[in-house]
Structures are given as structure tokens and as C-alpha cells.
Amino acid sequence: MEYTYNLPPMDLMRSEKMTFVQLIIPVESAHRAVSYLGQLGLLQFRDLNDGKSPFQRTFVNQVKRCAEMSRKLRFFKDQIHKAGLVRSPNPASEPDVELEELEIQLAEHEHELIEMNSNSEKLRQTYNELLEFKMVLQKAGDFLVSSGNHAAAQETELSENVYSNDSYADSASLLEEEMQPGPSNQSGVRFISGIICKSKVLRFERTLFRATRGNMLFNQAPADDQIIDPASNEMVEKTVFVVFFSGEQARTKILKICESFGANCYPVPEDLTKRSQIIREVLSRSSDLEATLEAGLRHRDTALNTIGFYLSKWTNMVRREKAVYDVLNMLNFDVTKKCLVGEGWCPIFAKTRIQESLQRATFDCSSQVGIIFHVMDAVESPPTYFRTNHFTNAYQEIVDAYGVAKYQEANPAVYTIITFPFLFAVMFGDWGHGICLLLGALVLIVREKKLSSQKLDSFMEMLFGGRYLLLLMSLFSIYCGLIYNEFFSVPFHIFGHSAYKCRDATCSDAYSVGLVKYRDAYPFGVDPSWRGSRSELPFLNSLKMKMSILFGVVQMNLGIILSYFNARYFGNSLDIKYQFVPQMIFLNSLFGYLSLLIIIKWCTGSQADLYHVMIYMFLSPFEDLRDNKLFWGQSVLQVILLLSAVIAVPWMLFPKPFILKRLHTERFQGRTYGILGTSDMYNEEEPDSARHPHLDEFNFSEVFVHQMIHAIEFVLGAVSNTASYLRLWALSLAHSELSTVFYEKVLLLAWGYDNIVIRLIGLAVFAFATAFILLMMESLSAFLHALRLHWVEFQNKFYNGDGYKFKPFSFALLTDDDDD
């Protein structure tokens, strides 16, 4: 009971009463006052500098500083993410710092991190070069050794084919020159060794071949170790190459190609002793560099851990400071340049709390001048504000998705809390499926605290936000499933025995013939004996179709009744006399009468054909009903109702525009001085004209056309909307038949085989179909159809939805997007 007493007071039927206020704040206490108002979160400021660009506003420099600090904090966050560190979920309790001190700290941390990153990158580059040099020395040395051995073996054969004239020396092939014995510089063959990314090797070799016209020998070998790229911090596979060539011109070309492909070239001595000595030196230096790199990374990780410990607190502080200065930029300086003037909307219940916050700001700043807070008149329509909690928020969001309620307009969310999950359940009724939805809803509710503190993806966030909606949908589905007597399409004798039995022994195993009623009706829901009988579909179709019409007529009448309460609340007598009354007469003369006939037929067990009754009510209203007569005086009542429906149409169309024209004429002739508060004369102003009234001229033709459209829309909509509620019957039938098909044609069929594998496959297919088709797709379909029934069939009877939301300045509403 204590929990229910601690719930905040809510009035969802009408939005909170709002008032337009003005604040005159001394400059010395402006920042603290706006900060306290942000903590309170109950005042929506209006932008009094709407005509100025962001760079022309007073506190633009402070906003730039906050934006720069936000950039630094995002840089720290990226660095922590790249380093693979985890930020502390519980920020340290650091004493509060001023914005200037935080700005200095962030600049120091950024400079330190940039310097460490630069040094680490240079060291990593040097280490990579040493590692590449080592691999080139090893691989290229192998090429040179194998080349020398091969040359010695072929010395005799090559010497026989060498010509003594100089012309052959110029045209001899590169391979022959390379294979000649002796050092490469004596024969004119030289080489360039280096390392290149593995992905570029093919293009690199092809380019070299074309540039040297084939006068080169290209050897390659994969590098033993992968190289860490300092820029991306990713491992890169590389290949060691040695290019043998002849001539200075070829050398220049090859070096340029190496440079263009990003290949690193390293000198490799031909002497094995020198190569071994250089390899030892490289290994020694690389081990020292590796130790230095690890020490630098440890130092950087320590610095990032320290920053990550305070990062959340610093981010929130900078985000709040930026939001405060954004609000201060919406205020105006007075003529003395000593005070800031602000205007905005606040709920009436919050006036005292706002004044207390402003007084506290004045006291904390030791200001000698207090903050002036006073109420002003406004022509602009106030914003709409509903106080919701975790339970009612989902239903309010459903209504707001159609359109935000006009100020003090009747709120459909009050009724949507019950009608939405109920109409969903009428289409989804199966208490087995309802239990599955209930388990999912309970899991979300039990883990509410944990999930609310996590960052969810879009689907899970939507599902978590509607957890209480899902809870009621599942409960109503169980209730409707018990009425339909369906548990995964299987009927059960839950509330006693069936009212039917076999006529004789021949029908003991049959469910299609020979059943007779022998006792009172089944106490709750549909009798299980209807399942499988010849009249199952005709009976259930008739039941669900008539039930859908009854629900539709009741909900549409509720919408029209709410339009009466709207008109009475706004003092609009014309809407009551010339919209509410004829609409009620028209709807109930036709479809209210049909609902009455359905109930009478159910109660009396009559065999009257209601299709015949309704059709001939229009075609032959004076014809005798004969066997279709349900009660005494029905023919006379039908004629009266038909005449009433016909009269209601011009009643909706003609009087209101002419009365509005007469009242407008009288007002400008000085006979009356008040402005009639009708929905047609209501002028909604833009938010920047709250104290500047503007009246449009009265245009009779526009008003008349508007009223004619409204009347025709209602008359045609009464028929189409009633037919639209038949979707309740159609989707309920489809859900039931799909469940039956999966149960009988999958599960029972598989269970008929005396094979465990076939049974398991059938069970898996049944579970998959139930989970993904019946629970996910069918529930989504029923949800969307219930949404349509509320948005179109119900809300268009009374709901304008042309208001705008109350968006107070609140630190609690700030998100990560506000850091940009």
C-alpha cells in the first residue's frame, strides 16, 4: 500500500494546466539559476533570439569552449576503446571542479596523450623498420646464396656460350649476367632488396616487368612475422623481394616504383659475415626497442585508466554546461545590460518549486538583486504535458505517434490502456500463446533495473519500453483464449463437462453427427464440443462477427461521447448541438439498432435473418418483417430510426456554418464583443508569437466546405469504420485456423509415426512455427490492426491531435547526441 501512496498524482484525462511566465534574472546569478531549473526540469524556455544566428548570440564563446571540451572527451573515449580498456561503470567521487579548471585538465591530458601517441608511433615505426630489415637480411641472403651456388654449377656451360665481342655484352640476357661467377658488381648485375605488402605483390611485379621490359629477375618470399601498422593498429602481412637488374637507368626506375607502391628498400651486403654481424646488431636494437614500446604502452594505459575513471563525470558536466549556455543564448539582455529576460511555459503545479529554485540560486550567488518571476497572458496555445510513469508511458507514446493532443483536449490514452490490449487479445485469443507472451513480459519486468541501465539495440529498446503493454496484452490474450477455449488450438474441459452428448452409441467416436444438448450451457466460454463439429465454423464465424460489430459500435460511441466532453470543456455549445447530437443519432439509428438486434437474437434464440432485416430497412421500410420480426413494434421503430438518420445528415451539415457567419457579423457590428470559442474559430499561433494575437478573417465558403467534408466523412466513415471492426473476426479466425493447421498437420501427423526422429522433427517444426509465425508475426499483425482501430476508427471521432509536446529544459533528458 505504501507504494501506491507514493505514486505521483496523475491526471491523464486532461493535460496539465500550463502558465506562461517571464523571468528577469541578474547576470551574476543567471548561470546558477538556469542550472537549478535544469535539475528541476519543469520549465520550457522560448527562444527570444530566433532571428539571430548561433554566432551572433551572447554566450557563443562559452558554447564553443564546451564543444571543444566535448571533442576532447570523445577523443579520450576513442583512445580508451582503441586500447581495449573498459571504462569504470562507477565514476570516482572527485570534488567538483569549475569549468575553467576542467578545461585546463582536459587540455593537459590531451597534450600528454597526443605526445605519448606520437612517441609510440615513432618507436613503432622504428621497430617495424628493424623487424623488416631483419627479415630482408634473412630472406635476401638466402636468395643470394642460392644464386651463387647455381652460378657455380653452370659456370662451364655459360662460358662456352660467351662471345668475346662487346656487342654481345650489351645485349646479353640479365639471367646470363646474373648466373656468371664472381661478384655481381663485376658482371654488371646489381640487386635491390626490400619488403612490400602482400596484397600489392602481383601489381608490383607486373609494373617492374613492364618498366624494365623484362630485363630483371624478381624473387619473393613471405615474411615470417606480421607487422603492426601504427596508424590502424592492425596486423599486416608482408612479402620480402629481391630484384636483380642491370644498369643505372633500371635502378632509378625500380626505386621510383618501390616508392610509389610503398615498398621499403634495405641494403643487403653480399658478404655472409657482414650479413650475420648486421643481423646480430638489428636483433639487439629491436629487443631494446620492444622493451621501450611495452613500457610506453603501460604508461599510456595507466593514463587512460585514470581518465576513464572520471570520464563519465566529466562528460555529464560538460554536457550540462553546454546545455545551460544554450539556454542562456535563448534569453534577451534588457536595456541596461545587467539582467537577462526569459520567457517560457511551466505547469501550474510547478510554479512554487520553480520559485524556490530561483530563490536558492539568488542565495547561493549572494546576489543583492532577486530574480523576478511573474505570470503573463499568452495567445499562443500552451504545450501539452502529461505526467506518466513506466506503466502509462507506452500507451501515451502510442497516442502521441498519431498526433500530440491539443492543450486540455481529452486524452485517448486513458481508454487505450484497456481497449488496446483487449482488442489485440480478441484477434490473438489463445491462452497457450498468451502464457508465452506473459513469460516474455515478466522476464523484461523482472530485469527492469538491469536493462534500463544498459544500451539496447532499437528492437530491444522498443520491446523493453512496451513491457507493461506486453503484460496486459498477454493477460487479455489468456482471458480471450479461455473464452474461445483454445490452448494452442486444443479445447479443454476446464470449467466442467460439455452440454452435448451422443444421441446413440453409433456416434461415440464421431464428432460430426449425432450430438444433442442434454444439460445447461457450458459455464464459461465456448463449449469444447463445438471443435470438430459440422457447425463449428458457422457458429464461431457468427459469434466473432457479431461480437466484432458490438465492440466497434461501443468504441465508436465512446469516441463521440468524448467529443461531447471536449466541447463542453471548451465551452463550445455549437459542437454539442450540431455535431455531437446528430452524430449520436445517425450512428445509433443504424448500427446501434443492429447491435440491439444482435443482443435480442442471442437472448431469445430467434432464427431471424439480420442481413434481411438491415437490407430491407432501407429498400422496403414499410414491408412486413414476418419471420424476421424480433419484438413488437419493430417495423415502426425501424421507420423512425431511418427518418432520424436521414434528418441527422443535414443537421450536421447546414446549421453550424450559418450560425458562425451570423455571430461573426454581429461581433463586427458591435452587438456582441466576445469571441466564440469554437474549434473552427480557434487560431493556433506559432511559438514565437505568444503575446501577439492575430485573428484570421472569417471565410464563409471555407467554413462551409470544411463542415461539408466533416459531415460526409462521418456519414461514410460510420459505415466503413463499422465494417473495419470486422478485422477482429477475420484475424481471430485466421489465428485459430493457423494454430489448428500447425497442431493437426504437423504435430499430430508426426506423432502418428512410431519413429523418435520423425517425432522430434515434427516437434521442432511445430515449435518453430509457433514461435516465429504465431507468436511473432501474428502478434505483430494483431498489434498493427489494433493500432489502426484506435488511430482511425476511435480517435477520429473526437481527437484533433494538433498540439505540441511540452519539452522542458531538463538535465535528465540530455543524451549523447547533445555532445555534438
N, C-alpha and C positions, 0 to 999 in steps of 0.2 A: 504493500500500500504506500510505503514511503516513496517508491519510485514513481508511482502515478501522481503523487502530490508534487513531486519535484519537476514534472514535465513543464516546459514553458507554455504559457497561455497562448492559444491559437484561435484565430477566427478565420477559417478558410472560406467561409461563405462570401465574405467581402474582404477586399484588400485593406490593409492598414490605412487608417486616415493619415494623410500627409499634410505637412505645412511647409510653406515657402519662407525661408529665413535669410537674414542678412547678417554677416559678421564683419565687424570693424576691429581689426587686430593691430596692435602696435608692432612695429617692425622687430623690436627686440624679443618679443615673445611669439612671433609668427611661426618659427620653425617648431618650437616645442608644442604649441597649440595644435598644429596640423599633425604632429606625431601622435599626440594623445587622441586626436579624432580618428587617426588611422588604427590605433589599438582598439578603439570603441567600435568602429565600423558601422555607423548608423547615419552618416551624412553624405549625401551625393552632391558634389560641387558642380556648378555650372561654369563653363569656360567663358570668362568675360573678355578674353583676348583672342576670340575666334578669328578675327581678321588679321592677326599677326602671324608671321611665320615663326617656326621654332627658334630661329636665330635672332629674332627681334625681341624676345621675351627677357624679363628681368634677370632670372636666375639661370640663364643659358650656360654660363661658365661652370656653375656647380653641377649642372646636369652632364656637361662634358667630362668633368672630373670623375663623376660617378660612373659614366660609361667607360672611361679609361680604366678605372679600377675593376669594373666588371670584366673587361677584356683580359686584364692580368689574372683575375681569378679563374677565368676559363682556360688561360694558358697553364696555370698550375694544375687544373683538373685534367687537362690533356696530358701533361707530363706525368702525373700520377698514373693515369690509365696506360700510357706507353710503357712505363716502368713495371707494370703488372702489380702495383701495390693496391691494397684495399684501404679505402678511407675509413676513419673511425666513425661508427654509427652514433656514438655518444660524444659530442664535441666537448672539449675541455672547458672547465669553468674559468675562463680568463677574465680578469677585471675589464669592465667596459672601457673602451678607448674612444677618443674623439676621431672624427673623420680625418682630420689632418694627420694625426699620428698613424692611423691605419694606412693612409696614402703613402707616408714615408716608409712604413714597414713593407708594404707591398712592392714599392719601388726597389727597396734593398733586396728583397727576396728574388724579384725578377732579375735584377742585375747579377746576383750571385748565381742563379740558375743558368742564365744565358752564358755567363763566363765559364761555369762548370761544363755546360754542354759544348761550348766552343773548344775548351781544352780537351774534353773527352773525344770530340770528333777529330781533333788534330792527332791525338795519341792513337786513336783507332785507325786513322789514315796511315800513320807511320807504321803501325803494327801490321796492317794489311799489306803495305809495300814490302816489309821484311818477310812476311809469310809468302807473298807472291815470288819474291826474289829467291827464297829458299827452294820453292817448288820448281822455278825456272832453272835454277842451277842443277837440280837433281835430274829433271826430265831432259833438258837440253844436253846435259853432259852424257846421258845415255845415247841420245841421237848422234852426238859427235863421236863417241867411242865406237858405236856400231857402224858408222860411216867409215871410220878409219880402217876397221877390220875388213870391211867389204872391199875397200880400195886396195888393200894389200893382196887380197886373194885374186883380184882381177888385174894385177899390175902387168903381167906378161901379155895377156890378150889385148889390153888397151895400148901397150907400147908398139905392138905390131901395126896398129891402125893409125898411128900418129904421123902426119906428114910434116916435112921439115920446112915448108914454105910458110910465110907469115899470113897468107890469105886464109889458110885453114884455121889458124889460131883465132882469127876474128869470127869465123862462122861456126866453130866447134860448138857442140851442144853443151848446155850447162851441166847435164848429168855426167858427161865425159870429163869435163873440167873438175867437177867435184870428186869424181872417182879416181883422179890421178893421185899418185902417192905424194906424200910430203905435206907441209903446212898449207892451209887454204890460201894464205896471202901470197904464196909463191906461184900458185896456179891461177890466181885472179879470182877465185871463188871466195866470196865472203858470206856471212850469215847475220841475220838479226833474230834475236830470241825475245819472247815476251809472253804475255798472258792476256786472254780475252774472255768475255762472257760466252758461255756455251751456246746460247741462243743466236749469237752473231757469227759463229764459225763458218757456216756454209756461205753466207753472203761475203764474208771477209776473204775466204779463199777464192771465190769466183772473181771478186774485184781485183785481187792480186794477179790472178792468171791473165785477166784481160789487160791490166795496166802494163804488165811485163811481156805481153804477147807469148806467154807460155815459157819464157826463159827464167824459170825459178822452180825450186823444189820445196814443197810445203809439207812439213811434218808436224803432227799434232799428237797430243796425249792428254787425257783427262787429268785434272788436278786432283791430288789425293784429299785435300781438305776444302771445305766450302768457306767462302769469305763472307763476313758480315758487312753489309752495306751500311755505312754510318748514317746516311740520310733516312732510309726506310727501316733500318734496324732488322733487316731480313737477310736470310742466308742466300747467297748467290753461287751457283755452280759455274766454274771457270775451266778453261782449257789452255794448256801450255802449247806454244807453237814455236817452230824454228823455220825460218825462211832462208834458203840458200839462193844466192843470186850472184851476178857478175856485173861490175860497172858501177860508177858513182851515180849515174843518172837513175839506174834502177833503185839504188839505195835511197835516193831522195824521194822517189815515188812511193816506195814501200813505207817510209817513215811518215809521209803525209797520210797515207791510207790508214796506218795504225792510229794516228792521231784522230782522224775523222771517225773511226769505229770505237774510240775509247779504249784501245788496247794499250797496255803498259809494257814498254820495252825495257829490258835489263841486259847489261853487258855480261857475257859469259866467257871466261878465259878458256882457251883450248887446252891448256896445261892442266892435267888432272890434279897435280899437287896444289896449284893455286886455287882450283875449284874447291878442294877439300878444306883448305885454310879459310876461304871466304864463307863456306857453309858453316864452319865452326863459329866464326865471328857473328854471322847472322843469327844462329841459334842462341848465342849468348845474349845478344841485344834484344831479341824477341822475348826471351824469358823475363828479362828485366822490365820490358815494356808491358808485358802481360800482368806482372805484379802491380805495376803502377796503375794500369787500367782498372784492375779489380779494386784497388784502394780508392780510386776516384769514383767508381760506381757505388761503393759502400758509403762514401761521404755524401754523394748526391741522394741516395736512397734515404739516408738519415735526415737530410734537409727536407726531402719531400714528405717523409713521415711526420716531421714537425709541422709542416704547412698543412698536411691533410688533417691533423688533429684539430686545427682551428678553421679549416676551410668552410665548413657549413655555417659556422657562426659569422665569419667574415662575409660570406655570400649573402646571408639574410640581412646583415647590417647594411651592406652596400645597396641591396635591392630596396630596402625600406627608405634609405636616404634618397635614392633616385626617385622613388615614388613621392616622397614628401616634396622634393623640389619640382616635380612635375605638377603637383597640385598648387604649389606656390606660384608657378607660372600661369595658372588659371585665374589668379586674383589680380585685382587692379590696385595701383597706388592711388591714394587720394591726392588732392591738390597740394597738400603740404609735404608730400613725400615721406610722411612719418608713420602712416598707417596703411595697411592692406585691407581692401574691401573684397569680400567674397559673398557669393550667393549660392543657395542650394536647397535641396529638399531633404526633409527628415521626417520620420514618423512622429506623430504627436506624443506617443508614449515615451519617446527618446529625448524630448526637449530637456527634461530635468537632468538626465545623465550627461547630455552634451554640455549644458551649462556648468555642471560640476567639473567636467574635464577642462573646460576653458578657465574656470577659476583656479584649478590646480596648476595649470600652465602659467597663469599670471603669478601665482605664489612662488612656484619653483624658479621662475626667471627674475624674481624680485623686481618686477616691473611696477612703476608707480601709477601707470595707467591701466585700467582694466579693459577686458575685451567686451565689446558691446555685441549683444546677441538679441535680435528682435525679429518678430514675425512680420511678414509683408503679404500683401494681396498679390495674386497672380492670375492671369487669364489663361495661361497655358495649363493643359491638363496635367495633373500630377502623375508621377510614375506609379507603377503597380508593384506592391510589395506584399508577399505572403510569407508569414513565418512558418517554415516547415521543419520537420525533423527527418531522421533517417527513414521512417516508415512512410510518411506522406510525400517525400521529395520526388520519388519515382512517378507517382501519379500526377503531381504538378508539372513535371517535365513532359509528360505525355500531352497534357493540355497546352503547355507553352510551345510545344513543337508545331501545333496548329496555328497559334497566334496568342500573344500575351493579352490577358484580359484588360479591358479598359478600366480606368480608375473606378473602384467601388462597384464594378459590374459583378453579377452573380458568377461564382466560380464553379465550373463543371467538375473540378477535381474532387469536390466534396462527394458527389454521387459516383464519380468514376472509381473511387476506392472500392465500391461494392459492385457496381454494374459491369465494369471492365473484366475483372476476373470471372464473374458469373457468366457473362456471355461467352467468354473464352471456354469455360467449362461446358457450356451447352453444346459447343461444337467438338469438344475434346473429351467428352464424358466417358471415362473408363477408370475404375478405381484402382486397377493394377498400374496403368500408366500414371495415374495421379500420385500413387505412392512413390514411383520412380522420381517424378518431379519434386515431390516433397523431400526425399532424401537429398537431392541436389541442393535444394533451397536451404535445408538445415545445415549442410556442410558449409555453405557460404556464410550463414548467420553465425555458426559456432566459431568460425575462423575470421570473424569480422575485424577484430582488432589487428590481427596479423596481416590480413590482406589490405586493410586501409593504410598501413604504413609502407606498403610495397608499391613499386611502379609496375602496373599491369599493362598488358597489351590492350588494343582497342576492344577486342571481343570480350575478354575477361573483365575489363573495366565496365563495359555495358552490362554484362551479366551480374557483376557484383553490385552495381548501382541499383539494379532491379531485383535484388534478392527478396525483399518483402513483397513485391509484386508477384514474384515467382511462388512465394509461400502461399499467398491467397489463391493464386491460380491453381496450385496443386490441391489445396483443401477443397475448393469448389469442384474441381475435377473428380475428386473422390466422392463428393456428395452426389453429383450428377451421375457418376458411374454406378453408385448404389441405386439410384432411381432407374437407370437404364438396365441395371442388373448385368453389368459386363465387367469381367475381370480378365483382361487380355482376350476379350470377346467371348469368354466362357461364362454362362449363367450359373448362379449358385442359389441354393435354398437357404438363404441367410436368415430370413425373417419368418420361417415356418414352411409348411407344406404348400404345394400348389393347389389352386382352386379347381383344377381339372383332373379327371381320371379317365381311364379307358371305358368305353361303353361295354365291351365284352372282352373275352380272353384273346380274341384274334388280333387285337391291336396292342398287345403287351409289349411288342418290340418295335412298334411303329409310332412315329410322332406326327404323321401327316393326316391320318384319318382316325375317326372313332373317339375323339376326345369330347367329353361333356363336362359341364360345370356342376359340381356336386357340393360345394361349400362356399363360404363367403370369399370375397375377393382377397387376393394376396395383400398382406397388410401394408407393405411399403415397396414402391417401385413397380417395375414390370414383372409380371408373373413369368418364372423361368420356363414354363411350358410353351410359351409363345416361340421360343427358339426352335427352329427346325420345322415348325408347322406350316401348312399351306398358306395361312393368312398372316404369317409373320411380317413380310414386307408391307402389305396393305395396311396392317394395323399400326406398325411403327411409323410408316410414312404419314398416315393420317394424324397420329398423335403428335409427331415432331413438327409437322407443317402447321397444324393449328396452334401448337404451343409457341412456335416462332412468331406467328401473327399476333398472339396475345402479348408476348414480350415487346414486340415492336410498337404496338398501339400504346401500351403503358409507358414506354420510354419516350415516345413522341409527345404524348400528353404531358409527361413531366417536363419536357423541354418548353412546351407552350406555357405551362403554369409558371415556369421560371421567368419567361418573358413578361408575365404579369407582375411578378415581384420586382423585376428590373424597372418596369415602367412606373410602378408605384413608388419605388425608392427614389427615382429621379424626378418624381412629380409630373410625369407625362401622361395626362389623362387621355389625350388623343390616341396614344398607342393602346391603352386599355380598351377604349370604346370601339376603335376602328381597326384594330389588329388582333388583340387577344380574343375578344368575344367572337367575331366571325370565324377566326381560325379554329377555335374550340368547337363551334357549331359545325363547321364543314367537316373536320376530321372525324368527329364522333357521330355525325349523321350517317356517314358511310362506313368507316372502319370500326368505330366504336359499336355500331349496330351489328357488324359482322362478328365482333368479339362477343357481344351479348348472345348471338345465336349459337356460337361455338359452346359457350358455357351451358346454355339451356339444353343443347343437344347432348352434351356429356351427362348432365344431371338427370335428364328424362329418358335417355337411351333411345331417342327418336331416330327414325331412319330417313329423315328429311334430307334432301339434296341441297346443300348450301350453295353450290355453284348455280343451280337453277334459281334459287331464291334471289341471289345478288344480281344475276344477269337480267332476270325479268323484272326486277325492281326498277331498272332503267328502261327496258324495252316495253314492258306492259305493266305499269304500276297499278292499274285497276283490275288486273286479272285475278281470278280466284286461285289461291295457293293450293287448294285441295290437300294432297298427301304431304306436301311440304310445309304445312302450317304447324308452327311450334307452340303458339299460345294465342289466346283470344285477343282480337283487336290488332293482329299483326299487320293486316293489309292497310288499315287506316294509319297505323304508326309508320309504315313504310312510305306512304304518300306524304305525310307530314315531314318526315326526315328528308325526303328527296326535295321537297319545296324549300326546306330550311337550307340545304346545301346549295341550291341554286341561288337563293337570296343572299347567302353569305359571300358569294363572289363579288357582286357589285358593291356590297357593304365594305369589303376590303379595298376596293379599287377607287371609288369616287369621292367619298366624303372628306377624307383627310387632306388631299391637296387643295380643295376649295376652302376648307376651314383655315388652313395655313395661309392661303392668299388673303382671306378676309382679315385675319389677325395682323398680317404684315401691313395691310393698307391702313387699318385702324391705328396701328402704332405710329406710323409716319404722318397721320392726320392729327395726332395729338390726343386721341381718345383714350389710349392706354399707353403706359410708359414702361411696362415690364417686357422682358424678352422671354418668350415662351421656351421653356426648356425641353424641347423635343429632340429626338435623335436626328431629325432632318435639319434642324436649325443649329445643331451643335457644331462649333468650329474648333477644330484641333489645330493649335499653333505649333510652330517649330520651337524646340527648346531654347533658342536664342531670343525669343520674344515673349518672355514670361510676363512682363509688365507692360506690354504694348498691345492693347486689344485691336483686333482687326475683324470687321464684320463684312462678310460677303453679301453681295446684292441678292435679293430673292428672285429666283428664276422659276416661274410657274411651270413652264414646259419641262424643265429639268426635273422638278419635283414630281410632276405628274408621270413622266416616263419612269422615274425611279419607283414610284408606287405601283405602276402597272407591272413592271418587271417583278417586283416583290410579290404581288398578288398572283401572277401567272406562275412564278416559281413555286409558290406554296401549293397551289392547286395541283400542278403536275407533280410536284415533289411528294404530296400526300400519297399519291398512287405509287410512284416509283420507290419511295422510301419504304412503304409497307411491303412492297414486293422484294425490296432489298433485304429485309429481315428474313426472307426465306433461305438466305445463305446459312442461317443457323441449322435449318433442317438438312440442307444439302451437305454441309461439311460434317455434321454429326453422322449422317448416313454413310458418307464416304469413309470416315474414320472407322466406323463399326464394320463395314464390309472389308476394308483392308485388313483389319485385325483378324476377321474371320478367315480370309484367304490365307494369311500367313500361318494361322493356327492349324487349319484343316489341311491345306495343300502342302505345307512344309513340315510342321512339327508332327502331326498325326500320321502323315504319309511316311515319314522317315521312321517313326516309331513302330510302324507296321512290319518292318523288316526285322528279322531275328539276326541282326548283324550290328555289333557295337560300333564299328567305324561309320556305317550309314547313319546310325542314331546320333553319333557325335557331330557328324557333318550337318544333319538336319537341325540339331540344337544350335549349332554355331550360326547357321544361316538364319534361323528364327531370331536369335539374339541380335544379330547384326541388323536385320530388317526392323526389329522392334526399336533398337537404339537409334538408328540413323534415319529411318523413314518415318516411323510412328512418333517417336519422341522428339526428334529434331525438326524434320521437315513439316510434319503435321502440326506440331506445336507452333512453329513459325507461321504457317499458313493461318491457323486459328487466331494467332496474335494479330496478324495484319488485318484479317477480316473484322475482328473486334475493334481494332483501331479505326477502321473505315466507318463502322456503325456509330462510333462515338463522334468522330470528326464531322461526318456528313449528316447522318440521319438524326442525331441527337442535338449537336451543338448548333446547327444552322437554324434551329427554331428560336434561339434566344441570344446566342453568343456572337458578339461583334469581333472580339479578338484583335482590335486595332490599337491597343495600348503599347506602352514600352516599359521595360523592366526597371525596377529600382536597382541601381548599381552604385552602392556606397563606396567611399574610399575606405578600404579595409586592408590591413596588412595580411590578414588571413586569406584573402583572395588573390594575393600575388603569386605568380607562377614563374617557372624558369624562363618563359618567353619574355617576361618583363625585364630580363637582364640585358637584352639586345639594345 
